[in-house]
Amino acid sequence: MFIKNKISILPLYAECVTLYAISMSFVDRVPVTIKAGDGGNGIVSFRREKFVDKGGPDGGDGGDGGDVILVASRNQNTLAAFRFQKLVKAGSGRPGTERKRHGKSADSLEVPVPVGTVVLSEKGEILADLTQDDQRVAIAKGGKGGFGNAHFKSSTRQAPQVAEKGEKGQQIDGILELKMIADVGIVGLPNAGKSTLLSVISNAKPEIADYPFTTLTPNLGVVDIDKNTSLLFADIPGLIEGASAGKGLGDEFLRHVERTALLVHLIDAYNQDIEAAYKTIMKELKDYKIDLSKRPQIVALTKIEGINKQQVEKYAKTLKKIVPRGAPVLAISSPSGEGVQELLRVTQKRVEAEKKKAAKKAEAMDELPVIGLRSDDESWQIAETGNKFFVTGKKIERFASRTDFNDYYGQQRLRDIIGKMGILRQLEKHGIEAGQTIIIGSPEIGRIEY
């Protein structure tokens, strides 16, 4: 009785430890904050030397903050390094010093990530997609250093008292997501023979056993079709009925077939209901956030070594009635190799055809006219609420971010800029009166009184 109970809970135990095992080995989605370095402040300084009564301005500029650069690397295969390091931060620039000495700029921070990493904003927008080895993306730009007062000297302004603050470096609160770069994704119910097939046709060595959820992470394998051609196959684990609702391993690993050109859908020939097994996986593919059920596919019956030929043909006819039009239905035995070469040959042809289609589609998209205009950095907008006036715009906000609002001379300089940009004239047309507040930026960067 004790032994029977022990055996019966094996699948349940495997399912229960799944999330723990994944978290300890394979991490493919992590929230992260990426912060570039801030620019150093410029300073107000005047030359002071013996026998020189009134030296000129000699305040140096601040150094630039460091960029954060993501570097795609084939030596990385998981995002586990970010599981405990939620903040990725570059160094800030040093402030300027007297004698017009420039503050030191910070070095860029290069962060290795696996090939196939996508950077998403909190809203789900794609900010970067690293698909090639050694591809580099400056995901967050460092802030520029502020000017010291030596920068503002002119024939009419011999002793400027103003210096700029350094700009803040860009900050991104987003998500790093890993999507494997594979030509072919192998899908199917647990124990359909996915890992066995991958181990036979490639150099991969996935774990193989006779209970569900043996494979806890996606496996990749390079398959040599001939001397000149090889394809990358990905074994996608954990799909069962209800996976899209989080049952079993859930549909977490389906993101790894989003990039594939083709799906190889394996069905265990010993399954009591071949048609139901096929429809179960198709439903989970359809219910995924991106409908993967329409992805080109090849359907293959597996484990046919113990089934007579007539029965295999019967199963194949059943499947041909329900698979998408044009999808091949094959029969294979991974241990004996029966039908495997035929599967690889058909797979190669289908992948090549799909890649040609994708290339033509990309060409057509490149030829489309650009509709709409990008917002001008020089433009600005004014909104009035009560006795307050809100001024927004990329250029004016940038000047405001470099202004020390606690410094009188800094505020005066910003007033001059507002006047030169025509903002002051427009505020007067809106009826601004003395003592009313001008708020710059959304969210607010600073405020001055008219």
C-alpha positions in Angstrom: 0.0 0.0 0.0 2.8 2.4 0.9 4.6 1.8 -2.4 1.4 2.3 -4.4 0.8 5.7 -2.7 4.4 6.7 -3.4 4.1 5.9 -7.1 0.8 7.7 -7.5 2.0 11.0 -6.2 5.1 11.2 -8.5 3.4 13.3 -11.2 1.8 15.5 -8.5 5.2 15.9 -6.8 6.8 16.8 -10.1 4.2 19.5 -10.7 4.6 20.9 -7.2 8.3 21.4 -7.4 8.2 22.9 -10.9 8.2 26.6 -9.9 10.9 26.1 -7.4 13.1 24.2 -9.9 12.6 26.9 -12.5 13.4 29.7 -10.1 16.7 28.0 -9.2 17.9 27.2 -12.7 16.3 29.0 -15.6 15.1 32.6 -15.3 13.6 34.1 -18.4 11.6 37.1 -17.2 12.6 39.6 -14.5 11.5 43.2 -13.6 14.5 45.6 -13.5 15.3 49.2 -13.0 18.0 50.6 -15.4 19.5 53.9 -14.3 22.1 55.8 -16.4 24.5 58.1 -14.5 23.7 61.7 -13.8 25.7 64.5 -15.2 28.1 66.4 -12.8 27.3 70.0 -11.8 29.1 73.0 -13.2 30.4 75.4 -10.6 30.6 79.2 -10.0 34.2 80.1 -9.4 36.5 83.2 -10.0 40.2 83.2 -10.5 42.0 84.3 -7.4 45.7 85.0 -7.7 48.2 87.2 -6.0 48.2 90.8 -7.3 45.1 90.0 -9.3 42.3 92.1 -7.8 39.4 90.8 -9.9 40.0 87.5 -11.6 37.6 86.3 -14.3 35.2 83.4 -14.1 36.9 80.0 -14.1 34.2 77.5 -13.0 34.6 74.2 -14.9 31.9 72.1 -16.5 30.6 68.9 -15.0 31.4 65.5 -16.5 28.8 63.4 -18.4 27.0 60.5 -16.7 27.7 56.9 -17.9 25.4 55.1 -20.3 23.9 51.7 -19.6 24.7 49.4 -22.6 23.2 46.0 -23.0 25.4 43.5 -24.8 24.0 40.3 -26.3 26.2 37.3 -25.5 25.9 33.7 -26.5 27.8 32.9 -23.3 24.7 33.9 -21.3 21.6 31.6 -21.3 19.5 32.9 -18.5 18.5 36.2 -16.8 19.3 34.7 -13.3 21.9 37.4 -12.7 19.1 40.0 -12.4 17.0 38.0 -10.0 18.7 39.6 -7.0 20.1 42.6 -8.7 17.0 44.6 -9.5 18.9 47.9 -10.0 21.4 48.3 -12.9 23.1 51.7 -12.4 25.9 53.5 -14.2 28.3 55.9 -12.5 27.6 59.7 -12.4 29.9 62.4 -13.8 32.1 64.4 -11.4 31.4 68.1 -10.8 33.6 70.8 -12.4 36.3 72.5 -10.4 38.1 75.9 -10.4 40.6 76.9 -13.1 38.1 75.7 -15.8 38.8 72.1 -15.0 36.3 69.7 -16.4 34.8 67.1 -14.2 35.6 63.5 -15.1 32.9 61.7 -17.2 31.8 58.3 -16.0 32.4 55.2 -18.0 29.6 53.4 -19.7 28.3 50.3 -17.9 28.2 47.3 -20.2 25.7 44.6 -19.1 25.8 41.1 -20.7 22.5 39.5 -21.5 21.5 36.4 -23.4 20.9 36.6 -27.1 17.1 36.9 -27.5 16.6 39.3 -24.7 13.8 41.8 -25.1 13.5 45.0 -23.0 9.9 45.9 -22.3 8.5 49.0 -20.7 6.0 48.8 -17.8 3.2 49.2 -20.5 4.6 46.3 -22.5 6.2 48.4 -25.3 9.3 46.9 -26.8 12.3 49.2 -26.1 15.1 46.9 -27.4 15.4 43.5 -28.9 18.8 41.9 -28.9 18.8 39.1 -31.5 22.5 38.8 -32.5 25.7 37.9 -30.6 27.6 41.0 -29.6 24.7 43.3 -30.5 24.9 46.5 -28.3 22.1 48.8 -27.3 22.5 51.9 -25.2 19.2 51.4 -23.3 19.7 54.4 -21.0 21.7 57.5 -21.8 23.7 59.3 -19.2 23.0 62.9 -18.4 25.1 65.7 -19.8 27.3 67.6 -17.4 26.3 71.2 -16.5 28.2 74.2 -17.6 30.3 76.2 -15.2 30.2 80.0 -15.1 33.3 80.2 -17.3 31.1 79.0 -20.1 28.8 82.1 -19.8 31.4 84.8 -20.0 30.9 87.3 -22.8 31.8 90.9 -23.8 28.7 92.1 -22.0 28.8 89.7 -19.1 32.3 89.7 -17.6 31.4 88.1 -14.2 28.6 85.6 -14.6 27.3 84.2 -11.3 25.4 81.3 -12.9 26.3 77.6 -13.3 24.1 74.7 -14.5 23.2 71.5 -12.7 24.0 68.3 -14.5 21.2 66.5 -16.3 19.6 63.4 -14.7 20.5 60.2 -16.5 17.6 58.3 -18.1 15.8 55.7 -15.9 13.8 52.8 -17.2 11.5 50.7 -15.0 10.8 47.7 -17.2 11.1 44.0 -17.7 13.8 41.9 -19.2 12.3 38.9 -21.1 14.2 36.1 -22.8 12.8 34.7 -26.0 15.0 31.9 -27.5 16.2 32.4 -31.0 15.2 29.0 -32.6 14.2 28.0 -36.1 11.8 25.3 -34.9 9.8 24.9 -31.7 8.8 21.3 -30.6 5.5 21.3 -28.8 3.2 18.5 -27.5 1.7 17.1 -24.4 4.0 15.8 -21.6 5.7 12.5 -22.6 4.9 13.0 -26.3 8.6 12.4 -27.0 9.9 16.0 -27.4 13.1 15.5 -25.4 13.8 12.1 -26.9 13.5 13.5 -30.4 15.8 16.4 -29.6 18.4 14.1 -28.1 18.4 11.9 -31.2 18.6 14.7 -33.8 20.9 17.1 -32.0 23.8 17.6 -29.6 21.4 18.4 -26.7 21.2 16.2 -23.7 17.8 16.9 -22.1 16.5 14.9 -19.1 14.3 12.0 -20.2 11.9 10.0 -17.9 8.5 8.4 -18.0 6.6 10.9 -15.9 5.1 14.3 -16.7 7.1 17.5 -16.3 10.4 15.7 -16.7 11.6 18.8 -18.7 11.4 21.9 -16.5 13.1 24.3 -18.8 13.3 24.8 -22.6 16.2 22.9 -24.3 18.0 24.0 -27.4 19.7 21.7 -29.9 21.6 22.4 -33.1 20.5 19.9 -35.8 22.8 19.3 -38.8 20.5 18.7 -41.8 23.4 18.3 -44.3 27.0 19.6 -44.6 25.8 23.1 -45.4 22.6 23.5 -43.4 21.8 23.3 -39.7 18.7 24.4 -37.8 18.2 25.3 -34.1 15.4 23.3 -32.4 13.8 24.3 -29.1 11.9 21.8 -26.9 9.1 23.6 -25.2 7.9 21.9 -22.0 4.9 21.8 -19.8 1.9 22.3 -22.1 -1.2 20.5 -20.8 -4.9 21.3 -20.8 -5.4 24.5 -18.9 -1.8 25.7 -19.3 -3.0 29.1 -20.5 -4.8 29.5 -17.2 -1.6 28.6 -15.2 -2.1 24.9 -14.7 1.1 22.7 -14.6 4.0 24.8 -15.9 1.5 27.3 -17.4 2.2 28.9 -20.7 5.3 30.7 -19.5 7.6 29.0 -22.0 5.5 29.7 -25.0 7.3 33.0 -25.5 10.2 30.9 -26.7 8.3 29.8 -29.8 7.2 33.4 -30.7 10.3 33.8 -32.9 10.3 30.3 -34.5 9.5 29.9 -38.2 7.8 26.6 -37.6 6.3 24.3 -35.0 6.7 20.6 -34.9 3.7 19.2 -33.0 4.4 15.8 -31.6 1.5 13.4 -30.6 2.0 10.1 -28.7 0.6 7.3 -30.8 -0.3 5.5 -27.6 -2.6 8.3 -26.5 -6.2 7.0 -26.2 -7.6 9.9 -28.1 -5.3 11.2 -30.8 -7.7 13.9 -31.9 -8.3 15.3 -28.4 -4.5 15.3 -27.8 -4.0 17.5 -30.9 -6.9 19.8 -30.1 -5.7 20.3 -26.5 -2.3 21.7 -27.5 -3.9 23.8 -30.3 -6.3 25.4 -27.8 -3.4 26.4 -25.5 -1.5 27.8 -28.5 -4.6 29.8 -29.5 -5.3 31.1 -25.9 -1.7 32.4 -25.5 -1.4 36.2 -25.6 -0.2 35.9 -29.2 -2.3 33.4 -31.2 0.3 30.7 -32.0 -2.2 28.2 -33.4 -1.8 29.8 -36.9 2.0 29.4 -36.9 3.1 27.0 -39.7 3.4 23.5 -38.3 4.3 19.9 -39.0 2.4 17.2 -37.1 4.2 14.0 -36.2 3.0 10.8 -34.5 5.7 9.5 -32.2 6.5 6.1 -30.7 5.2 4.1 -33.6 7.8 1.4 -33.1 5.3 -0.8 -31.2 2.2 -0.1 -33.5 1.3 -1.9 -36.7 1.4 0.0 -40.0 -2.4 -0.1 -40.5 -3.1 1.5 -37.1 -0.5 4.3 -37.8 -2.2 5.0 -41.1 -5.5 5.2 -39.4 -4.2 7.7 -36.9 -2.6 9.8 -39.7 -6.0 9.9 -41.6 -7.7 11.1 -38.4 -5.2 13.9 -38.0 -5.3 15.0 -41.6 -8.9 15.8 -41.2 -8.3 18.3 -38.4 -4.9 19.9 -39.0 -4.6 23.2 -40.9 -4.6 22.9 -44.7 -1.2 22.2 -46.0 0.3 21.0 -42.7 2.2 17.6 -43.3 1.3 14.7 -41.0 4.2 12.3 -40.5 5.0 9.3 -38.3 8.3 8.7 -36.5 10.1 6.6 -34.0 12.9 8.5 -32.3 14.7 5.4 -30.8 14.7 3.4 -34.1 15.1 6.5 -36.3 12.1 5.5 -38.5 10.7 8.6 -40.3 13.1 11.0 -38.5 15.2 11.9 -41.6 11.9 12.5 -43.5 10.8 14.8 -40.7 14.0 16.8 -40.9 13.9 17.1 -44.7 10.3 18.4 -44.6 11.2 20.7 -41.7 14.1 22.2 -43.6 12.0 23.0 -46.7 9.2 24.5 -44.6 11.6 26.7 -42.6 13.3 28.0 -45.8 9.9 28.8 -47.3 8.8 30.7 -44.2 12.1 32.7 -44.0 11.6 33.8 -47.6 8.1 34.9 -46.8 9.3 36.9 -43.8 12.1 38.5 -45.8 9.6 39.7 -48.5 7.3 41.0 -45.8 10.1 43.0 -44.2 11.1 44.4 -47.6 7.5 45.6 -48.2 7.3 47.2 -44.8 10.5 49.1 -45.5 8.9 50.6 -48.7 5.9 51.9 -46.9 5.7 55.7 -46.6 6.2 57.3 -43.2 2.9 58.7 -42.0 2.9 61.6 -39.5 5.6 63.9 -38.1 7.7 63.4 -35.0 7.3 66.1 -32.4 9.7 69.0 -32.7 12.1 69.4 -29.8 11.7 73.2 -30.1 7.9 73.1 -29.5 6.2 73.9 -26.2 2.7 74.1 -24.8 1.0 76.2 -22.2 -1.9 75.2 -20.0 -3.6 77.4 -17.4 -5.1 76.1 -14.1 -6.3 78.6 -11.6 -3.5 81.2 -11.1 -0.8 78.7 -12.3 0.6 78.3 -15.8 2.1 75.0 -16.9 4.8 75.1 -19.6 5.9 71.8 -21.2 8.2 70.9 -24.1 11.4 68.9 -24.6 13.8 71.8 -25.0 12.5 74.1 -22.2 12.2 71.1 -19.8 15.8 70.3 -20.6 16.9 73.8 -19.7 14.8 73.6 -16.5 16.4 70.3 -15.4 19.8 72.1 -15.6 18.7 75.0 -13.5 19.2 75.4 -9.8 15.9 76.9 -8.7 17.4 77.9 -5.3 19.8 80.2 -7.0 18.7 83.7 -8.1 21.1 83.9 -11.0 20.0 80.5 -12.2 16.4 81.6 -12.2 17.2 84.8 -14.0 18.9 82.8 -16.8 15.9 80.6 -17.2 13.7 83.7 -17.4 15.9 84.9 -20.2 15.6 81.6 -22.1 11.8 81.7 -21.6 11.8 85.1 -23.2 14.0 84.2 -26.1 11.9 81.1 -26.9 8.7 83.3 -27.1 7.1 81.6 -24.2 6.9 84.7 -22.1 5.1 86.6 -24.9 2.5 83.8 -25.1 2.1 83.8 -21.3 1.3 87.5 -21.5 -1.3 86.8 -24.1 -2.8 84.3 -21.7 -3.2 87.1 -19.2 -0.4 86.2 -16.7 0.0 88.8 -14.0 2.8 89.7 -11.6 3.2 87.2 -8.8 1.5 84.3 -10.6 3.4 81.0 -10.8 5.0 79.4 -13.9 5.5 75.6 -13.5 7.8 73.9 -15.9 7.6 70.2 -16.8 5.1 67.4 -16.3 5.9 66.0 -13.8 7.1 69.3 -12.3 10.8 70.1 -12.7 10.7 73.6 -11.1 8.7 76.8 -10.8 9.3 80.5 -11.0 7.2 83.6 -10.4 6.3 86.0 -13.2 
